[in-house]
Amino acid sequence: MDPSLFPQAELRFLICRLSTYRDVSASISHGLVAQIAQEVEGVFTDFAFLPPPKDVEVMTTSEIPLWVGTTTKEPPCAFDVLGISNSVVLELLNLPKLLHFSGIPLFKNERMMRQEIPIVVLGGASAAVTSILHGPIKEQGFGNNYGLVDAVLIGEGEFSIKQFLEVVKKGKSIGLTKAEILNACHGKVDGFYEPDKYEHQYKVVIQKPETAGKTSSQQDESLMNRRLTKKSVLDEGQGEENTSPLSSPLQGEMKDVHPSITPPSPHSQGGDAGGVKNLLLDEECLIEIVPKEPHVPFPVKSAIVYDLDQARTMESGPVWYEEESLGTGSLQISNGCPCFCAFCAESWERKPYRERSLSKLLEALRSAKAHQGLDTINFLSFNFNTHAELYPMILSFYEEMANVSLKSQRFDLLSADRFLAEVQQIIGKTTVSCGMEGISERMRRCLHKNLTEEQIYKACEFLFERGIRELKIFLIGTGLEQAEDFGEFGRFVKRLADLKSMSDSKVRIIFSLTPLYYPPHTPLQYHACITAIEDNKKLKREIERICKLNDMEFRESSSYEETWLMQLFAMGDRRLTPALIRSSITDGFVYYNTVPKQVIKDWRTCLSELGLSEENYFREKGKAQVFPWDDVDMGISKKFLWEEYERSVSYTEREYCLGRPSVEAQCLGCGACPTAAQVKKITQHKISQPFLLEELRRIADSKRNILTLRVVVEIEPTMRLVPKRLIGVAIARALMLAMPEIVPYYSSLSGHLSDFAGDKATADFTYGINVYHLAFLSKDKVKELLNSEALSGKFTGIQGHCQGFRIREFVVNPGDILDVKYMLYKLYFNKNFTASFIKQKVGEYLHANYVKHTLLKKDGYTIFRVDSKNKKNAAVIYSRINKIKQPKESDAAFSILMAVTRRFDIQAFLETCYGFEKRREIVCTKIEALGYYGKNPVLQKNVRCTSCTDYVNETFLAGQPLGENQCLICTIDSDEI
């Protein structure tokens, strides 16, 4: 948003991420939150991100808030609301540090007493798994402080964010306190959860084992096969309660441990199936959650958007700076999942399965394409091939977009639809990702994957015969695998290798292994967290061996340390808040996608000091277990979750409830569907009939007939560090917003002149002149819309959507490709450099590259004049050092003009100037591109330069024009540049 709107805004909303800009640039979360918020009149939105590692150190030392508004550069305390978007559980590691070093008090009770501190609300994909944020209780050495966030928005935010901001805006306008505003949210904001309104009660429980004396052979072949060996006290009524208060563990005291306790023994492959021995810990357990006030709901029901057509998907987000995401957008075609995979949080937290209609999706597509300058659209869905209107959607989208990206799809549905593989081939999808998950059918039944080996094989057969280049297959390691499972996997991989050979396929097959994660709100919440208890290296080695034996690649997607800590966060309760604060602030750990071993040691030490045990969090739980998240209702009953858990440990599964041609689906009674009509819609679901492939091929053929629009722009110095591709995408955006009728015909950004420099990192911090080519479908309508007269009439409107650059010229269907032979640069070094030093370094570079030249002094300039006979093969054909006439307007004392050829390596030149020790400072150099020149194809022998009488053998292409009847060197030699 325009920062000039910030001062007069009724409500200022800072959308905060717990990861860096680059880590979340492909995410739609923060962009969608901003789009929703901006629909509330008077709300100003800005974004803030976790700074990268070196910036954290600099900003902390300089007392600059770690969260700063990207657009406004305002600190968090200048806003009324901080909206924290939490996607990944481990991101929570960064929250205390980001709050503390952004000037925000850590605890809610402190924030509530200060009206100038913004309300802190958290939402996002992991918002329902944040118990670790909502302590500590007074016994833990923090007095009566509590709550790292003020409130949480649970579930889908398309309506709840607007409801929340409306309540806050109204409360602010009538002078309510923050506590009064939050109180007003109960009953008015869907999914609104105020953690401190719910008391979590703990008591010490003496656990009594019920399997004492049993041998391992009596228990069963594996942890999953046996029934619960240790029930919760609340399940079977066993055990004794000890209600004596705890001492403060943070002051060094620990609880007594029962003398007969033995540490958990590792789960052995194919041998002892016990995994976790019975733990005889006298430890506090959560026994009850009680609402403190009568007006708060209990439990808090997650916000659900039952009719997706009533809510906008991501359309009007910013054009982000990250290179990989430029021109690519995601459109949510469905939400929720009809399947019941036991390991998948989305399968349970996002039910029921819902679809957005094709008509609404087409409206959204056109809006998103214009607002974000898109040439590629992703189908955002947990499984795109479940959508009822899949085929008309592919056809319609492919007609309006250069590229349609289909990412997540189910093997079982693909195996029953050869046509889909053929469609993917025609639209150019050469990389396919699918989840196999369990390495055997037994493991897949345990995970409720509903997938047989024959279905996987059949789907691969369809893909191989269609010539895909890469197949990525996701596996989950459970720690329960036995010898027969590995044998089955080995035979399958060998069979897949034989299929590849028989199909004469060159496909690259990658198996990616992830340790099993046991999410709350799923059947696995009752399960012992085996992958956190033990780092099963044998499992990884065996799967890798099988893959490599058959010439397939193997990857491991997360470390044991990440698995352990993520599982602790998920299963943890409010008593862990002090440990989180210590890790983030005292120990100073910041999570940047990796967790060092030392961090796990620190957490274990802290758990010990708090009188807590990881065993208690990772153990099996009973049917009546009280979970820290039981004050939140995600739509599925605990009774149903327990029943599915029992099926899982029995290696049995049921067909999921989505109607399919080969399956007569039935409602399983999970309770997520609000009406019988919703149940019927899912169970009687039908995917539309495929179109004729000739229609798709006709569209693909029409895309080869392209009209090109050449756009010459002048990029301002403030934009010198952004990828040059961003400017091209922004031009496309400006054109489509100013001329909506052109939207269906825009194809893509086909190139820009900085490509000539080899797309090296230094090419991104030039500014000045650049030339972009935009591709449009060559239709009569397009030629009419993009003629010179029409573009001139729309020029002001187009320019109005451009920030940080100015459009200088449009050339429609130029025909020729700009064959750049020479570029004219102007370089500014900062005041730490002297002209004599740079003179020496320019000479070094020219000598190193065998450029013969003469050093001249003329009118106060230092000129490196390249010998005329040497120009043909030289990297530099001219260089001049100028003094800055108005040094107050620049942080440089001089500039360098350089005319260079394609041989010139600007990176190597700058490294010569800076030296190896200071090469990271190269980015401080300002480089302005003044012009581009080619070779005169006709007139070299006929036109001589009026200054030097040499032939004029350069042609002006864009930027700084040649002097009249002058060659390039004499044009530069004048004082005009």
N, C-alpha and C positions, 0 to 999 in steps of 0.2 A: 504494500500500500504506500501511497505518497506520504513521506514523513511529515509534510506540512500539515497533514490532518491530525497528527498526534496531539498537539496542545488542546484543541477544542473538542476532542472525542469525549463522549459521555462515559465510556468504559474502555479501559486499555487492557488488552489481553495478550500476555506473552506466552507463546507456545514453546515449551522447553523440551529438548531431547536430552537423554542421558548418555548418548553416544555422539561421536563426531559427525560433522556435516557429511563427510565422505562415506561413513558407515551407513548412513540412513538416507542418502540422496535418492536411492531407488524406491524408498518407502513412500506410500501415499498417505501415511497416517497424519503427519503434521499439515500437509497441504489440504487434506480433507477437513481436518479440524478448523483450519483457517477459513475455508469456503463456507462451512456451516456457521461459524461465528460471524462472518461478514454479512450474513443474511439478517442478523439482528441489528436494527437501526442504531447508529451511534457508536458501534463497537469498532475499535481500531485493533488490528492484529499485527504482531511481529513475531519473529522466530529467534530462538537462542539454542546453541548446541554446545556440547562438551568440547572444549578446545583440545587440539592435538597436544601430545606430550610436552614438547618444548614450550608451547605457548602457556600451558598450565603453570610451569615454573616461572616464566617471565611475568605473567599476570598476577600470580600470588605475591611475588616479591614486590611488584609495583603497586599492589593493593588495587588492582583493577578487578571488578567483579568477573567471575568465571563465566557466568551467563550474562551476555550483553545482547541487546536487540540488534539483529543483523541489519535491519534497515535504519532504525532510529539511532543506534549506538547508545541507547538509554539503558541504565542499570535496572535490575528487577524491581527495586523499590519505587521506580517511577510508574509502575503498572498497578492496576487494581487487582488483577488475577494472574497467577502463574498456573498454566495448564500443563502438567507434566505428562508426556506421552511415553508410556512404558511398554515396549514390545517384547523384550527379552528379559527373563527373570534376573539374569546376572547383571544387567544394567543398574539394578538397584544398589549395587556396590558403590556407585558414584554419587548417589543422591546426597548423603550427609555432607560430603566435601563441597559439592556444587551449591548447596544451600548456604553453608557456613561461609564460604569464600565468595559468596555473592551478596553478603550483607543481610541474609535472612536468618532469624533465630531458628535454632534446630527444632524446638518443641512448640507444639500447638498452643499450650497454655501461655507461653511467652509471647507468641505472635498475636494471640487474641487481645492481649493487654495493650498492644500498640497499633493504633488505627492506621498509621502510615505504612504498615507492612501489608503487602498484598495477601489475599486469600490464596492458599496453596491447595490445588485440587489435582488428583491424579486419575488418569484413565489409560486406555490402551488394551492391547491383546492380553497382557498379563495382569490386568488390574484386579482380577479376582484371586490372585495368588500373592498377596502383599501383607500377610500377617506380620512379617518381620519388621514392618514399618511402624506398627501401631502401639508398641510398648514405649519405654519400659515401665514396669510397676515400681512402686516406691521401695520395695525390699531390695532392689537391685543397685542401690547406691546412687540413684539419680533424684532422690527426693520425690516430689510429686509431679515431676515432668513426664510428658507423654506425647507421642504422636509426631512423626516426621512429616506427615501431611495432614491437612485439616479435614479433607473429605475425599471420597473416591467415587467416580462415576463408573458403575459396573455395567458391562454389556455394550450394546451398540449405541453410538452417540449421535446419530443423525437427528434425533429429536431432543434427546436429553441435554445436549450441550446448549442448544438454543433455550430450552426451558431454564437451565441453570443461569445462563447469562442474563436472561430477562429478569429473573428474581434478584440477581445481584445488582443489576442496573437500577431497578426500581428501589431496592433497599438503600442503595447509595444516594439516590436522588431525594429520598425522604429522611435521610440522616440516621438510618439504623446502624447499630454496631455490627461488627463482623459476626459475632455470635448470634445476634438476632437475624441476620441475613441467612446464616446456615440453618437456623431453626425453621425459617420460612421455607426452606427447600424440601423438607420432609412432606411427602404427599403431593408435591407439585413438580418434582423432578424425577423422571423415571430412573431407576437404578442408583438413586442417591444414597450413599452409605457414609455415615459419620462415625468412624470407628470408636471414638471415646464414649459414644452413647450406649455401648454394649460392653458389659463387664465379663471378662473371661476369668472364671474361677478355677483355681488349681488346688489340689490336695495331694499329699504324699500317699502313694499307694504301694503296699508290699505285694509284689507279683509272686504268685505261687505257681510253679510249673505243673502241668497236668500230664507230662510224658516222662517223668522221672523213672529211670530204670529201663526205659525202652532202648533197644539196640537200633542202630541205624537201619538195619535190614527190616525192622518192624515199622519204621517210619514211612518209607516208600522210596521209589527210585530217584526222586528229585524233590526239591522244595515246592515246586508247583503241584506235584501229584499228591502230596500229603495234605490232609486237612489241617486246619490251624493247630499248631502244637502248643500255642499259648494264647488263650483268649484274654480279652480285656476283662478287668474286674467288672466293668459295667455290663459286659455281655453275659457272663455266667454267674455273677454275684459272688465271685471268689475274691479273696484278699481282704486286707484290713486297711482302714483309712487312718492316717496320722495327720491330724490337723494342726500340729505345732508349727509356729511360724518359722520361716527360714531366716538364717543369718545372712549378712550381706556377702555374697561370694566375691564381689569385686574388691573386698578388703582382704582377700586372701584365704577365706575360710571355705572348706569344701564339705559336702554332705558325706556321711558315712556310706561305705559300699558294703553290701552283704558279703561276709567272708567266703561264702561258697560260690561266688560268681566266677565264671571262667570266661575269658575273652571269646568273641565269636570266631569260630574256625572257618577258614576259607572254604568256599563251595568247590569241591573237587570235581574234575571232569570224569563223569562216568562212575564215580565212586560214592563217597558219603554224600547223601542228598540233603543233609540237614541244613547246610548253608549257614544259617545263624542259629547257634545253640540257644536254649532258653535262658533268658537273662533274668537274674534274680535281683533286680535293682529296686531299692527303696527310693523312688524318684517321684517328684511332683508330676501329676498328670492333669490335663484339662478335663474337668468333670462336668462343667456346665457353662453356658453362655446366657446371660440375663440382660435384657434391655433395661437401661437405667430410667427411662422416661416413658410414660404411657403413649405419647404421640408418635413414637418412632416405630416403623414397621419391623417385624421380626418373623422370619428372616427377610432381608432386603431382596426383592426380586430383580433379577437382571433385566436391563432394558432390551427389548426385542422389537425390531421393525418387521412386523408380520407381512406387510405389503411393500415390497421394494420399489414398486412403481410410484409410491407416494414420497420417496426420498431420492434426492439427487446423488448420483455417484460422483467420483472425482472428475471435475471438469475444468475449473478455473484456477488451477494451481500455478505457481510461478514456474518460470523456466530456470531450472537449477544449473549450477555451474559445473557439475561433475560431467566429464566427457562421455562416460558410458551411458548415462541416462538421457542425454540430450536427444530430443526428437522422439523419445519412446515414452508412452504412457500406458496406464492400466485402467481397464474398465471392469468394474465388478458386475459380472453377469449373473452371479448367484451368491447366496450366503448360506452358511450352515452346510451340513453334510448328512446325507441319508444313511450313511454306513455307520457301523458300530465298532470300528477298530479300537481295541481296548487301550492302546497306547497314545491315541491322538486326542489332545485336549479339545481341538476344534470339533471333533465328532460329537462331543458331549456338551460343550459350552455354547455352541452356536445352533443347536437344534431349535425349531424344525428347519428342514431344508426348504429354501425359497428361491424363486427365480425372478429375474427382471425380464419383462416382456421385450420382444424384439423392437417394437415401435418405440418404446422408451429408450432402449439402448441405442438406436439410430440417432435419436435426438441428442443423447449424451455424447455419442461419438463425434458428431459434427461440432458440438460446443467444445469438447476437449481438444479436438484437432486444431481448432482456431486459437483457443486460449493458450495452448502449450506448443504450437508449431509442430505438431506430430506428423511423423511419417510411418511410425510403427505403433501398433496397438496390441497390448497383451490382454488375453482373456483372464481376468482375475477371478479365480474360482478354486475351491479345494480340489475339484475334479471337473474340468471343463466338459468332458464327454458325457456328463449326466444331464446336460441342459436339454429340455424338450425341443427347443427351436435351434439346435446346434447347426444344422445344415443351412437353413436360410440365413442364419447369422453369419456363418463363414462366407457365404456367397455375397451378402450385402456389404459386409465389412471389407472384404477383399476388393470389391468394386470401388470403394472410396478411399482405401489406404494402400500405400505402396507395399506395406508388409503387415501380415497378421501373425502374431506369435501365439502359439498354443503350447502351454507349458505343462501343467500338471494333469495327468490322465491316468485312468485305472486300466491295469492290464486285462482284467476280466471283461470289461466292456469293449476294449480294443480287439480282444480275441474273437468276439462275436460280430465284428464289423470290419471286414476287409476293405470296404469302401473308404473308411476314414483314413487308412494308411495311404491309399491312392490320392485322396484329397490333400493330405499333408505334403505329399511329394510335389504335386502341381503348384501349391502355393509357396514352395521353396523351403519348407521346414525340413532341415537335414539333421537336427539334433532332437532326440526324444528322451524324456526322463519319466521313469515309472517306478513305483514302489513294489518290490517283491517282499520286503521286510524279513520274514522268517526264512531261514536257510533250508527249511524242510516243511512239508505239509503239516507235520505235528506242531512245529513252532508257529506256523501261520494260523493254525486253529487256536493255539494258545493266545495269539494276538488278535483273534477275531478278524482276520484279513479277508476271509471268503475268497480264497484264491488257490487254484490247483496248479500243479506243475504243467499240466496239459494246456491250460489257459495261457500261462506265461509263454510256453513254447509256440503256441499258435500265433499269439500276438507278435512274437519275434520273427516268425516266418513271414507274416504280412509285411513287417517293417523291412526285413532284409531284401525281400524281392522288390521293394520300392526304392532301394538304393540309399537308405539313410547313411549318414557319415558317422554319427556318434549315438550310442545308446548308453544312457547312464541308469544303472539299476541300484536302488537304495536298499540296503540291508539293515536290520536291527539285531544287535547282539544282546541276548537276554541273560547270558550266564547259565542258562538251563540246557544248553546244547549237549547232546550225548554223541557217542561214536556213530550211532546209526544216522543221526542228523547230518554229521559231516560227510558220511558215506553217500547219503542221498544228494547232498549239495555237490559233491565231487562228480557224481554221475550226471547231474543236470548241467553243470558247467561244461563237461566233456561233450554232452549232447548238443549244447549250444554252439560249441566250437565246430562240431561236425556240420551243423546246420549252416553256419557261416561259410564253411568251405564248400558245401554242396550248392549254396546260393551264389557262389563266386562273388561274395560281398567283401568290401573293403572296410566294413564298419569297425569303428573303434568302440570296444565295449569296456565300460568302467563300472566296477562295483564299489559303492561307497558305504562304509560301515559306520553306524552310529550306535553307541551304547544305549540301551533302553532307558528312557526317562519315565518316571512314574508320576503323572500329573494329578493334582487334586481335581475333584469333580469328575473323576473317571473311575472305572472298576479297579484300576491299578492303585488307587489310593489306599487300598487294604493290603496290598502286597508288600512283602519285604523288598527293600530297595537293593537288590543283589548287586547291580552294577556300581552302586556307590559304596557298598561294603567291600568289594574286591575289584582290583584292576586285573581283569582276566586276560592276561597277555597271550595265553595259549590259544584262546579263541581267535584273537586277531591274527596270530601267526599262522594258524591252520587255514583260515579263510584266505589269507594272502597267498599262502603256498598253493592252494587249489586254483586260485585265479591265475597266478603267474605260470603254473604248470600248463595251462591251456591258453597262454599268450593273451591274457586279459589283464587290464590294469586294476590296481587296488588302491583305495584311498581310505583314510580314517578321518572322520569329520570333526571329532572333538577328543580332547584329552581326558584322562581319568580325573585330573584336578578340576576341570570344568564340570564334569559329570557330578563329582562329589559335592561341589559347592552349590551347583544349581539344584541338586536334589535336597540339600539341606535347606536352602531358601524356600523351596516349594513345600516341603513337609514341616518346616519350622513354624514356631508360634511367636507370640509377642515377647517372650522372654529373650529372644535373640537380638532385639534391637540394640542393646549395649554393645554386643559383639560387632554389629554392623557399623556403629559409630566409631568404635575403636579401630576397625580395619580401615575405614575411609579417612578418618581425621588423625588419630594418633599414629597409626602405622603409615598413613599416607598412600595407601594402595589405590590406584585408579585402574579400572578395568578397560583394557583396550583389546578385547577379543582373545586374550590369553590369561591363564591363571598359573603363576609360578608355584612350584612345590612349597616354597617358604610360606606363601599365603595360607595354604592348607594347614601347615604346622602352627601358624599363628592362630588360626581359627580354632584348632583343637585345644590349644593352650587356653584360649579364652573360654571355650565351652567348659573346660575343667574348672576354671576359676568361678564360673557362674553356677557350678553344681549341676551342669547339664551333660547328657551323654548323647553322642551321635547314634548309639545303638537304639536308644529309645525312639528317635525320630525315624530310623531306617527299619525298625522291626515290623513284623506283620501286625495288622490291626484287626480287632474283632468287629462283629456285625453292628454292635451298639456303640462303637467308638465315637467319641465327641471330637470332631476335627476343629482346628482353629478357624476354618472357613465355613463352618456350619451356620454362621449368621448371614450367609449369602446364599440365595437360591438361584441356581443357574438353569432351572427348568426340569431337571431329571431327578426323580426321587432317589433317596439313598437306598430304598428297598430294591429298586431296579438295578442300581449300581452293584449292590451286593450279590444279586442273582447272577448278573453277568460276570462278576468276579468268580463265583463258584463254577460257572461254566468254563471260565478260563483255566482254573486250576485242574479242571477235569478234561481239558483239551477238547472241548466241544464248542460248537458255534451254531448260530442260526442265520438264515439268509436275511440280509438287510431289507429294509422296507420299501425301497424304490422299485416301482414297476418296471419290468424289462421283458422283452419278447419271449425269452426262454424261461422266465421265472414268474410264478404267480405269487406276488408279494403280499404280505400281510402285516398289519400293525402289530408291533411287538409290545405296545403298552408302556412306552417310556414316560409318557405324560407330557411331552413337549408340545404336541399339537393342540392348539386352543379349541378347535372345533372338529366336528366330524367331517366337515367339508375339506379341511386341511388334510386330514388323514386320507380321505379319498383321493385328493389331488396327488399325493405322494404314492400311494399304493397302486393307483391306476395310471401312473405316469407313463407317457408314451413319447418317444423321440420321433421327430418329424421325418418323413420320407426323404431320402437323398435326392438331390437334384441331378440333372444330366451332367456328366463330366464335361460335355462339349461347352456348356455354359461357362464353366470355370476356365476352360482352356481359351475360350473367346476373350474373357477378361484379361487373362495372362498375356495373350497376344496383343491386345490393345494397349497394354502398358509399355510396349516397345516403341510406340509412336509418341515421341516426347517433344514438347515445345520448351525452349530454354529462355529464362529471363535472367539477363546479366544485371547485377546491381553493384554499383560502385559506392562504397561507403567510406566515411572518415570516422575512425574510432577515437574516442576521447581518451586522454591519459588515465582517467580513473578506471577505465575498462581494460587496461593493458595486461592485467594478470589473468583475465578469464580465458578459457579455451576459445580459439577463434571460431570454432564451430557454433558456439553459443550465439554469436552475432548473426550467423546465417539462419539459425532456428528462430531468433527474435525477429528477423526480417520477414520470414514466412508468417510468423504470428501476426505481425503488424499488417501485412497484406490481407490476411484472412479476416482479421477483425474489422478492418476498414472496408473490405469488399466481401461480405458474406457469401455472395453468389459464386465466388471463386473456390470456396472450401472443398466441394466434391472433386475438384480437378487438380488440386495440389498433390504432387507426388512426393518430392523429397528435395533436400539440399544435396545437389550433385557434386559440389566441390567449391574450393576457394583458393585464392592465390598463395596463401601461406603453405599450402600443400607442397609447393615447389621447393620449400626449404627442408623438406623431408620430415615434417611433423615432429621435429625435435622439441624438447621442453622449452628452449629459448624462443621458439617461434610464437609461443603463447604470451610472452610479455612484450611483444611489439604492439605499437598502436599506430594510428595514422591511417593511411590508405590501404584498403583491402577490396578485393573483387570477389563476389559470390555468384554462383550459378544455381538458380532454383529451377527444378523440373516440374512441368505441368503436363497433364494429358493433352495431346494435340487434338483439340476439338474446335469446330467453328466458333462455338460459344466462348471458348478460352481466348481465341485470337481477337475476338471482339472486345472482351473484357480487358485484355492486356495490351491493347494498342497504345501508342504514345499519347494520343489525345486523352484517352480514358484515364491513363495513369497520371497525367498532368493534372486532371481535374480532381483526382483523389489524393494528390501528393500531400497536402496539409494533414488530411486525416490519417494517412499512413505514418507520416513523421510523428504525429501525436502519440503513437503507440511505441515509439522508439526511445529508449533511455540509454545514454552513454555512447551514442553514435548518431551520425547524421547521414542520410542518404543523399548522394551527390548526383547520381544518374541511373536511369533505367535504360537498358537496351534490350528490346524484344527480339528473340530468335536471332542472335548475332551471327550464327553460322560458324564463324571461325573460332578456334580455340586459342586462347591467349598463350602464345609461345614466348614465355618470358626468358630473355637472355641476360638481362641486367636488372638489378634492384638498386634503388637509391635509399640509403639509410642515413639517419641523423641520430647519433648516440650521445647521451649525456651521462658522464660519470659524476659521482658526488664530490664534494669539496675536499675529501681526503686525498684525491688524486691531483697531481700537478700536471700542467701541460708538458713539461719537460719529461716527466716519467712516461706519460702516454706516448709522446714522440718516440721515446726509446722502445716501447713495447710494440708500436706499429711497425717500426723498422725491423724488430726481431721477427714478427709474424711474416712480413714480406720476404725477408731473407730465408726463413724456414720453408716458405712455399715457392722459392725460386722466382720471385717477382722482381724483375729488374726495374729500377726506378731512379729518379733524380730527386734529391731533397732541395726544395726552394723556399725562400722567404719572400712574400709578396704582400704588400699593403697590410702588414701585421699578421698575416696568415702563415702557418707552416704547411707546405704542400708537398705531398708525395706524388710526383708526376711519373706515371708508368710509361716506360719506353713504348713507342707506337708499335714497334716490331714484336713486342712481347705481349701485347694485349690479347691476342687470339687465344692463348692458353693460360692467361693469368686468372687468379682467383679474385684479385682486386685490380680495377683499372684506374682508380683515382681515390685519393684520400686527402682531406684538408682539416686542420685543427683550427677552430674559430674560438675567439673569446666571446663570452656571453656579455652583450651590451648592457643588459639590465639584470645584474646578478641577484637583486632582491626578489625577483619573480621566479627564481629557480634555486635549487640547492646545488646546482652545478656551476663551476666557474668557467667552463668551456664546453664546446660540443665538437664532434667529429662528423664530417660529411664523408661518406664512403659510397662509391659506385662499385658494385661487386657483381660477379658472375655466378653461375650455378655451382661453380667449384668452391665457392666461399663457404667455409664452415664457421658460422658465427659462434658456436659453442667453443670451438678451439681457439678462436680469436679472443674471446672474453677470458678464457682460462689463461691465455698468455698474459693478459693485462692484470688479472687478479693474482695469479700464482696458485699453486696447489693448496696452500693453507687457507686461502680465502675464497675458494671456488664456490662455496655456498652463498657468498654475498653477491654472486653474479646477478641474481634476481633484482638487486637494487638498481641496476643500470636501466635507464629509460631509453628505449629504442623506437624511434619513429620511422615508419616506412613512408617515404615521400613520393615514390613513383616506381613504375614498372615499364620496362622497355624491351622491344624485340629487335629483330634485324630487318632492315629495309629490304623487301624482296625484289624491288625493281630499280630504285633510283640511285643505288650506290655510285654508279659510274657517271651519273649525270649531274648530281647535286654536290657542290662543295661547300664546306663551312665558310661563312663570311669572315670568321675570326682567324682560323688556323689554316684554311684552304684545303684541309684533308676532306676526303669524301664523307658525307653524312650517311653513315651506315646503320643508324638506329631509328626505330619507329616508336613513337610515343604510344603507350597502351593505356595507362591510367595514372592519375595523380599529378605530379609536377610536370607540366608540359615542357617540351624542348623549346629553346629560344628560336625565333624565326630564322630559318636558314643556318642554324647552328647545330653542331654535333653535341653529343651528350657532355663531353668533357668541357667544352667551352661554355655550355649552359651552366654547368656547376661552377665554373671558374668566375662567373659574374657575381656581383654582390647581392643579387636578387634572392638567393636562397639562404 
